[in-house]
Amino acid sequence: MGDMPLTGAMTGMNPEPEGAQPASAGTTHDADLRLTTDKGVTISRMRDANRYAVFMLPPGIGAVRIVSRTTRPVSMVRPCGDDCRPRGVLVRHIKLFEGTVARHIVMHLAQKAPAGWHDDFYALRPEPCRWTDGQALLHLGPRHPGMLGVLCLEVLAGGPYEMAPAGDTTAGQARLTA
C-alpha cells in the first residue's frame, strides 16, 4: 500500500468529525502523516489498515514526533467556537511491536498533555483520545536494542486540511520508507 493517504474508504473510518463539511477545492483529508526522529530523519507510513497508520522503526529510536498537516477549527465553515489552535490528527490507541512483544503506549493520554498534544480530550467516543498539533512528541519507552519495531497509531479523525502552496516542498529532508 505504501504511502497512501488516510481516508475513510481505506481505513474503515470517517476521517471527518460529525457534521463536518466534505473537503472542497484547495483542501484535502490526506493528513500527510509521518514520523520524524530527533536527527531530522522522516519515517513514512508503511501502510494503513483498519484506522491504523503503520510505521517501521529502526533500532535505537527512543522518541519520535508525529507530524501531519494541520487545520484550525475556527477557520472551518461549520461553527466550533473560537478554537484557533492547530489540529493535526485525533489519536486513540498507540501500539509498539518488537519481536513477539506488543506494548500499548499511553503517554499521550496523561492528565497533563505532552508537548504537541492538546490538553483537552475529544469525547465523542467512550475511550479517551487526543488531538495532535501537527508536531506531537511520542516517547516510545524502553526498546530492545538492535531490534526493528512496528509502531501503529489509531487515527480517528483529521482534516480537512488546506493544500500547501505550490513550491512548498520537503526536499532536502532525509526520508525512510518501507
Backbone torsions as a table, in degrees:
resi	resn	phi	psi	omega
1	MET	NA	-33.9	173.3
2	GLY	71.3	-140.0	-172.7
3	ASP	-95.0	54.1	-175.8
4	MET	-87.2	152.0	-178.5
5	PRO	-71.1	155.1	173.1
6	LEU	-77.1	116.0	177.5
7	THR	-135.4	161.1	179.9
8	GLY	-58.3	-40.9	-177.1
9	ALA	-66.0	-38.3	-177.6
10	MET	-77.7	-38.5	-169.0
11	THR	-103.5	-5.1	-179.3
12	GLY	75.4	18.0	179.7
13	MET	-125.7	161.2	171.8
14	ASN	-94.8	108.8	-174.7
15	PRO	-72.0	-7.7	-179.7
16	GLU	-100.8	135.6	173.1
17	PRO	-59.7	155.2	-179.0
18	GLU	-53.3	133.5	177.9
19	GLY	84.8	-0.3	-178.6
20	ALA	-72.7	149.9	176.2
21	GLN	-81.1	148.6	177.4
22	PRO	-65.7	159.5	178.2
23	ALA	-61.0	140.6	179.2
24	SER	-113.0	-178.5	178.3
25	ALA	-55.6	134.2	-179.2
26	GLY	87.3	0.5	177.0
27	THR	-128.9	165.0	179.6
28	THR	-149.2	158.5	172.1
29	HIS	-99.6	-0.7	176.2
30	ASP	-74.3	113.7	-177.6
31	ALA	-75.8	-10.4	-175.2
32	ASP	52.5	47.0	-174.7
33	LEU	-71.2	132.5	179.9
34	ARG	-158.3	171.0	175.8
35	LEU	-114.5	150.8	170.4
36	THR	-128.5	145.3	178.4
37	THR	-93.9	171.9	178.8
38	ASP	-68.0	-14.4	177.1
39	LYS	-93.2	4.5	177.4
40	GLY	84.8	8.9	178.1
41	VAL	-80.8	132.8	178.0
42	THR	-94.7	132.1	177.2
43	ILE	-111.4	115.7	-179.1
44	SER	-81.8	157.8	175.7
45	ARG	-62.2	138.2	174.6
46	MET	-79.8	-41.0	179.9
47	ARG	-170.1	171.4	173.7
48	ASP	-121.7	137.3	178.9
49	ALA	-153.3	122.1	174.9
50	ASN	49.3	54.8	179.4
51	ARG	73.2	-1.1	-179.7
52	TYR	-100.5	133.2	169.0
53	ALA	-94.0	128.3	-172.4
54	VAL	-113.4	129.2	-178.2
55	PHE	-126.3	141.0	173.1
56	MET	-93.1	125.5	-178.9
57	LEU	-107.1	125.9	174.7
58	PRO	-65.6	160.3	176.7
59	PRO	-62.8	154.9	173.1
60	GLY	84.6	1.6	179.3
61	ILE	-95.9	119.4	-177.8
62	GLY	-101.4	-15.9	179.7
63	ALA	-154.1	150.6	176.3
64	VAL	-139.6	166.7	169.5
65	ARG	-108.9	134.2	174.0
66	ILE	-88.0	111.8	-173.5
67	VAL	-110.5	137.6	178.6
68	SER	-154.6	171.2	168.0
69	ARG	-64.2	163.9	177.1
70	THR	-131.5	160.6	173.5
71	THR	-136.7	158.2	176.1
72	ARG	-114.7	115.4	-176.0
73	PRO	-53.8	-33.4	-178.0
74	VAL	-64.0	-25.0	-178.2
75	SER	-88.9	-3.8	179.6
76	MET	-78.4	160.2	-177.5
77	VAL	-65.9	-37.9	-176.2
78	ARG	-77.4	152.6	180.0
79	PRO	-71.2	137.3	179.0
80	CYS	-153.2	29.8	178.9
81	GLY	77.5	-149.5	-177.5
82	ASP	-113.9	29.6	-179.2
83	ASP	-72.0	112.4	-179.3
84	CYS	-114.1	11.1	178.1
85	ARG	-71.4	143.3	176.9
86	PRO	-70.1	136.2	176.5
87	ARG	-117.1	133.6	177.5
88	GLY	-96.5	-89.1	179.3
89	VAL	-132.7	155.0	178.3
90	LEU	-96.4	117.3	-174.0
91	VAL	-112.9	133.0	175.3
92	ARG	-105.5	-80.5	-176.7
93	HIS	-95.0	145.5	173.0
94	ILE	-130.6	128.1	-179.5
95	LYS	-128.2	139.7	175.4
96	LEU	-119.9	124.2	179.1
97	PHE	-109.8	129.1	173.4
98	GLU	-136.8	115.6	-176.2
99	GLY	60.0	-124.0	-179.6
100	THR	-97.9	7.5	-177.5
101	VAL	-104.2	132.3	175.7
102	ALA	-120.1	132.2	178.6
103	ARG	-125.6	139.2	171.0
104	HIS	-86.3	134.3	175.3
105	ILE	-106.9	126.1	-175.3
106	VAL	-124.2	9.8	-177.0
107	MET	-57.6	-29.0	-179.5
108	HIS	-70.9	-13.9	-179.3
109	LEU	-102.2	8.1	178.5
110	ALA	-60.1	155.2	-178.9
111	GLN	-55.2	-45.6	175.0
112	LYS	-95.3	118.0	-175.5
113	ALA	-64.9	135.7	175.3
114	PRO	-67.8	171.0	179.6
115	ALA	-56.2	130.6	177.3
116	GLY	88.9	1.2	178.1
117	TRP	-116.5	141.1	179.7
118	HIS	-75.4	145.5	-176.0
119	ASP	-65.9	-31.2	-176.8
120	ASP	-90.4	151.3	175.0
121	PHE	-89.4	152.9	174.6
122	TYR	-98.1	115.6	-166.3
123	ALA	-114.6	35.6	174.2
124	LEU	-76.4	-13.5	179.4
125	ARG	-116.9	157.3	-178.5
126	PRO	-69.7	-23.7	-179.8
127	GLU	-93.6	142.9	179.8
128	PRO	-65.8	145.8	175.1
129	CYS	-151.4	163.1	-175.1
130	ARG	-145.6	144.8	176.7
131	TRP	-80.5	142.8	168.9
132	THR	-88.5	167.7	174.2
133	ASP	-104.8	13.9	-179.7
134	GLY	97.5	-8.0	179.9
135	GLN	-146.7	53.2	-171.6
136	ALA	-83.0	127.9	177.8
137	LEU	-75.6	136.9	178.2
138	LEU	-135.4	109.4	174.1
139	HIS	-81.4	131.3	-174.7
140	LEU	-90.8	-9.2	-178.4
141	GLY	77.7	-170.9	-178.0
142	PRO	-64.0	133.9	178.7
143	ARG	-115.7	152.3	175.3
144	HIS	-74.5	122.9	-177.2
145	PRO	-63.5	135.5	176.2
146	GLY	80.0	2.9	-176.7
147	MET	-108.2	137.2	172.7
148	LEU	-67.5	151.3	176.5
149	GLY	-124.9	157.8	173.4
150	VAL	-121.3	118.8	-179.8
151	LEU	-104.2	128.2	-179.0
152	CYS	-119.8	123.1	178.8
153	LEU	-111.2	123.1	175.3
154	GLU	-86.1	111.9	-177.6
155	VAL	-103.8	117.4	-176.5
156	LEU	-91.4	-29.6	-176.3
157	ALA	-161.4	165.0	175.5
158	GLY	173.3	151.7	175.1
159	GLY	83.0	-177.5	0.6
160	PRO	-71.0	148.7	-178.8
161	TYR	-110.6	143.9	173.8
162	GLU	-73.0	141.7	178.9
163	MET	-72.5	145.1	177.7
164	ALA	-67.3	143.6	177.8
165	PRO	-62.7	153.5	178.7
166	ALA	-57.2	139.6	179.9
167	GLY	93.9	-14.0	177.3
168	ASP	-80.5	113.9	-174.0
169	THR	-138.0	158.5	176.8
170	THR	-104.1	21.4	178.5
171	ALA	-57.4	144.5	179.6
172	GLY	97.3	-14.7	177.5
173	GLN	-88.7	137.3	175.1
174	ALA	-68.9	137.1	-178.1
175	ARG	-132.6	130.6	174.2
176	LEU	-101.9	130.4	175.8
177	THR	-129.6	154.1	-179.2
178	ALA	-91.5	NA	NA
